[in-house]
Amino acid sequence: MKLPHLVSALPVAAVLLLTACTSSAEIEAEARSDAAGGSSAETALVVDTSPEQADRIRTEEDPDAAALVPADIAEDGVLRVGVNGAGDPPLGFLADDNSTVVGSEVDIAQLVADGLGLELEIVNTTWEAWPLGVQSGDLEAVFSNVGVNAERLQLFDFATYRQGIMAFIAAPDSGLDITDAAGISGLRVGVGSGTNQERILLDWNAELEAAGEEPATLDYYVSAADALLAIQSGRLDTYIGPNPNAVYQESVGDLEIVGSVNAGWPNTTYVAATVLKGNGLAEAVEASLQHAFDDGTYTETLERWGLSDEAVEAPEVNPTVAS
């Protein structure tokens, strides 16, 4: 997978083995030094870890989208958005000041707020807390890699902005090419328990066994960092996790992406802005996203974070999903 330009942050070894005596500024300097000394054939992915985010892509207000904003939010003039700041680059993570949440999800939220003529307020939330945050009104929207599914559609409205893709990552020159069940036959595969990717692997193993082929051995990891170390030490053949994290890991570590699958396999799953059901904000967000699609800032933002492969053709409110 070819990676576009960006600006880098924590090399994979640092992501895995950060110590209290290593500052993010030192890490970034090391990453830039490594990139400068590397091959000129490809530009290393670098992620801007500064709280200022001077390279963030911005857009202009779209009056038609702004007119759709619910009255209470329009009067307040602020869009309060929840993003998980404890995640991994490039989605949502803490900047060098250890307090400002930055990342691709923040940048997409910024485009939406710009298009709606609202000031963006980012609230650092956790995965467990965002549903209650939206239902209580503490959060007006969530941009935090939330996938659309039938259960969530009962409580929330969605406006899509990325495909939900899972990626397989392995050691360089592994020779692996994983696009379906045959690709994992006989491999030792790392995965998180209770995840969409575990369901896919179990389904693929069932296919392999039904065909008389050797299934994969699944090793379960709570931490992706531990799984990546297992690949580097030869204890795992591959690990499957969210594509954005894999893109970042490939760019800064001795690892490479060897395949991908939609998180909703055999169907398609989308990542979407999440709002309270029935309050009308989803339609405003969709219109603002469409504005960013039309003026090119959506494409530029995904390129900035190496996520062009997850682009959708157009935003959609509450897409049809398999039950």
C-alpha positions in Angstrom: 0.0 0.0 0.0 1.5 3.3 -1.0 1.3 6.0 1.5 0.7 9.7 0.8 2.6 12.5 2.5 1.8 13.4 6.1 3.7 14.7 9.1 5.0 11.7 11.8 4.8 11.2 15.4 5.6 8.1 17.4 7.7 5.5 15.7 6.2 2.0 16.3 8.9 1.1 18.8 8.0 4.2 20.7 4.3 3.5 20.5 5.0 0.0 22.0 7.7 0.9 24.5 7.3 4.6 25.5 9.1 5.4 28.7 8.8 8.4 31.0 12.2 9.7 30.0 11.3 10.0 26.3 9.5 13.1 25.2 7.2 13.2 22.2 9.4 16.0 20.8 12.4 13.7 20.9 10.4 10.9 19.3 9.3 13.2 16.5 12.8 14.4 15.9 14.0 10.9 15.7 11.3 10.0 13.2 12.2 13.0 11.0 15.9 12.0 11.2 15.1 8.4 10.2 12.9 9.6 7.3 15.6 11.9 6.0 18.1 9.1 6.0 15.9 6.6 4.4 15.0 5.9 0.8 14.0 8.8 -1.3 11.7 6.6 -3.3 8.9 7.0 -0.8 8.1 9.8 1.7 7.8 8.5 5.2 4.4 9.1 6.8 4.8 11.6 9.5 2.0 12.7 11.9 1.9 16.2 13.3 1.8 15.8 17.0 1.7 19.5 17.9 -1.5 20.8 19.6 -1.6 23.7 17.1 -2.1 21.4 14.1 -1.0 24.1 11.6 -1.4 21.7 8.7 -5.1 20.9 9.4 -7.3 21.3 6.3 -10.1 23.8 6.7 -13.2 24.7 4.7 -15.7 27.5 4.4 -19.2 27.8 5.8 -21.9 26.3 3.5 -25.1 28.4 4.1 -27.4 25.6 2.9 -25.8 23.1 5.4 -25.8 25.8 8.2 -29.5 26.3 7.7 -30.2 22.7 8.7 -28.5 23.0 12.1 -31.1 22.4 14.9 -32.0 25.8 16.5 -30.5 25.1 20.0 -27.1 24.2 18.5 -27.2 27.1 16.0 -28.0 29.5 18.9 -25.2 28.2 20.9 -22.8 28.5 18.0 -20.7 25.5 19.2 -20.6 21.9 18.0 -19.5 19.7 21.0 -17.9 16.5 19.5 -16.6 13.5 21.4 -13.4 11.9 20.3 -11.5 9.1 22.0 -8.1 10.7 22.8 -6.7 7.6 24.3 -6.6 5.8 21.0 -3.8 5.2 18.6 -2.6 7.4 15.7 -3.9 8.5 13.3 -7.6 8.4 14.5 -7.5 10.2 17.9 -4.6 10.7 20.3 -3.1 13.3 22.6 -0.7 15.9 21.2 2.6 16.8 22.6 1.0 18.8 25.4 -0.7 15.5 26.6 -4.1 17.2 26.8 -5.1 18.3 23.3 -6.9 15.6 21.2 -5.7 15.5 17.6 -6.0 13.1 14.7 -8.0 12.3 11.6 -11.3 12.1 13.5 -10.8 15.6 14.9 -10.0 16.9 11.4 -13.2 15.5 9.9 -15.1 17.0 12.7 -13.4 20.3 12.0 -14.6 20.2 8.4 -18.1 19.6 9.5 -18.1 22.4 12.0 -16.6 24.7 9.5 -19.3 23.9 6.9 -22.0 24.5 9.5 -20.5 27.8 10.6 -20.0 26.5 14.2 -17.1 26.6 16.5 -15.7 23.1 17.2 -15.3 22.0 20.8 -13.6 18.6 21.2 -14.4 16.6 24.3 -12.0 13.7 25.1 -14.3 10.8 25.7 -13.9 7.0 26.0 -15.4 4.3 23.9 -17.5 3.1 26.8 -18.8 6.7 27.6 -19.8 8.1 24.2 -23.3 6.5 24.0 -24.4 8.0 27.3 -22.7 11.3 26.4 -24.8 11.6 23.3 -28.0 10.5 25.0 -27.5 12.9 27.9 -26.8 15.8 25.6 -23.3 16.3 26.9 -22.1 15.5 23.4 -23.8 16.7 20.3 -21.9 14.4 18.0 -19.2 11.7 18.1 -16.4 11.3 15.6 -14.6 8.3 17.0 -14.4 5.4 14.5 -18.0 4.4 15.3 -19.3 1.8 12.9 -23.0 1.8 11.8 -24.9 -1.3 12.9 -28.5 -2.3 13.3 -28.4 -2.1 17.1 -26.9 1.4 17.2 -29.4 2.6 14.5 -32.2 2.1 17.1 -30.7 4.8 19.3 -28.6 7.1 17.1 -28.6 8.7 13.7 -25.5 8.5 11.5 -23.8 10.4 8.6 -21.1 8.3 7.0 -17.6 9.5 6.1 -15.4 6.4 5.9 -15.5 2.8 5.1 -14.9 0.5 8.1 -11.8 -1.5 7.0 -9.7 -4.0 8.9 -6.1 -4.7 7.8 -3.7 -7.5 8.3 -0.2 -6.5 9.2 2.9 -8.7 9.1 6.6 -8.7 9.0 8.2 -7.3 5.8 8.8 -9.8 3.0 6.4 -12.2 4.7 4.9 -13.1 1.3 1.4 -13.0 2.7 -1.5 -11.8 0.6 -4.7 -12.0 2.6 -8.0 -11.2 1.0 -10.2 -14.2 2.0 -10.2 -17.4 4.0 -7.6 -19.1 1.9 -5.1 -16.4 2.9 -5.1 -17.3 6.6 -5.0 -21.1 6.2 -2.4 -22.5 8.6 -1.3 -19.1 9.9 -1.1 -18.0 13.5 -3.3 -14.8 13.5 -3.5 -12.3 16.4 -6.9 -10.7 17.1 -8.9 -9.0 19.8 -11.6 -11.0 21.5 -15.2 -10.0 20.9 -14.4 -7.8 17.9 -15.7 -7.7 14.3 -12.4 -9.1 13.1 -12.7 -12.1 15.4 -16.1 -12.9 13.9 -14.6 -12.7 10.4 -11.7 -15.0 11.3 -14.1 -17.5 12.9 -16.3 -17.5 9.8 -13.2 -17.9 7.6 -12.0 -20.8 9.7 -15.4 -22.4 9.4 -15.1 -22.1 5.6 -11.7 -23.7 5.6 -12.7 -26.6 7.8 -15.8 -27.2 5.6 -13.4 -27.3 2.6 -11.0 -29.7 4.3 -8.3 -27.0 4.6 -6.2 -26.2 7.7 -7.8 -23.3 9.7 -5.8 -20.5 11.2 -4.8 -20.6 14.9 -6.1 -17.5 16.6 -4.1 -15.9 19.4 -6.0 -13.3 21.4 -4.5 -10.0 22.4 -5.9 -7.2 24.6 -3.2 -4.8 23.4 -2.3 -4.3 19.7 1.2 -3.3 20.9 1.7 -6.8 22.3 0.6 -8.3 19.0 3.0 -6.2 17.0 5.8 -7.2 19.2 4.8 -10.9 18.7 5.0 -10.4 14.9 8.4 -8.8 15.2 9.7 -11.7 17.4 8.2 -14.3 15.0 5.5 -15.6 17.4 2.7 -14.4 15.1 2.3 -14.5 11.4 -0.1 -11.6 11.2 -2.4 -9.4 13.2 -5.8 -8.0 12.1 -6.9 -4.6 13.5 -8.4 -1.3 12.3 -6.9 -0.2 9.0 -6.0 3.4 10.2 -3.8 2.0 12.9 -2.2 -0.4 10.5 -1.4 2.4 8.1 0.4 4.2 10.8 2.2 1.2 12.1 3.4 0.3 8.6 4.7 3.8 8.1 6.8 4.0 11.2 7.8 0.4 12.0 9.3 -2.8 10.6 5.8 -4.0 9.5 3.7 -4.0 6.4 0.0 -4.3 5.4 -0.6 -7.6 3.7 -4.4 -7.5 3.2 -7.6 -6.0 4.2 -11.3 -6.8 4.6 -14.4 -4.7 5.4 -15.4 -4.9 9.0 -18.9 -5.9 8.0 -17.8 -8.8 5.8 -19.5 -10.2 3.8 -21.4 -6.9 3.9 -20.1 -3.3 4.0 -19.8 -1.4 7.2 -19.3 2.4 7.4 -17.8 4.7 10.0 -20.0 7.6 10.7 -20.7 10.8 12.7 -23.0 9.7 15.5 -25.8 12.0 16.9 -29.0 11.6 18.9 -31.7 10.0 17.0 -34.4 12.2 15.5 -32.9 15.6 16.5 -32.1 16.6 12.8 -28.4 17.1 13.3 -27.5 14.1 11.1 -28.9 15.8 8.0 -26.9 19.0 8.8 -23.8 16.9 9.2 -24.4 15.1 6.0 -24.8 18.3 4.1 -21.7 19.8 5.6 -19.7 16.6 4.7 -21.1 16.8 1.1 -19.7 20.4 1.0 -16.3 19.1 2.0 -16.6 16.3 -0.6 -17.4 18.8 -3.3 -14.6 21.3 -2.5 -11.9 18.6 -2.1 -11.1 19.2 1.6 -12.5 15.8 2.5 -10.1 14.1 0.1 -7.2 16.3 1.3 -7.9 15.4 4.9 -7.9 11.6 4.3 -4.6 12.0 2.3 -3.1 14.0 5.2 -3.6 10.9 7.4 -2.9 8.2 4.9 -6.6 7.0 4.8 -7.5 7.5 1.2 -8.3 3.8 0.8 -11.2 4.3 3.3 -12.9 7.1 1.3 -16.6 6.9 0.4 -18.2 8.3 -2.7 -20.6 10.4 -0.8 -21.9 10.8 2.8 -25.2 9.1 3.7 -27.6 9.3 6.6 -28.5 6.0 8.2 -27.2 3.6 5.5 -29.0 0.2 5.2 -27.1 -2.4 7.2 -27.5 -6.2 7.5 -29.3 -7.2 10.7 
